[in-house]
Amino acid sequence: MQAAGLKVGYLKPVSMQPARAGGRILDEDADFVRRSLGLDTPPWELAPIVIDTELLQSVMNGTQERDLLAVIKNACEATSRSMMWCCWKAAPVCVKVTRWA
């Protein structure tokens, strides 16, 4: 798609594969795709919810203050504003390609 001149983006709304880089939690898949596609978007924006032990515990005990659904919605909106095509990874083997007019 990029070879055809289309602007391509990637979004993995929820990750269960936490990794640390530069003191931040990120998803390794998102970072790989970012580098492979040459995207400027930081990997923590490509996978805005990374479930690690701390996040899981805060959700389970009711102390999670972030509105996780709002975080995902905002990431989807930000991705869709600038892309003609976007790959959404919702599960390890599921990729949905969406075209915005």
Sequence and secondary structure as in RCSB ss.txt:
>XXXX:A:sequence
MQAAGLKVGYLKPVSMQPARAGGRILDEDADFVRRSLGLDTPPWELAPIVIDTELLQSVMNGTQERDLLAVIKNA
CEATSRSMMWCCWKAAPVCVKVTRWA
>XXXX:A:secstr
 GGGT  EEEE SEES EEEETTEEEEHHHHHHHHHHT  S HHHHS EE  HHHHHHHHTT   S HHHHHHHH
HHHHHHH SEEEEEEETTEEEEEE  
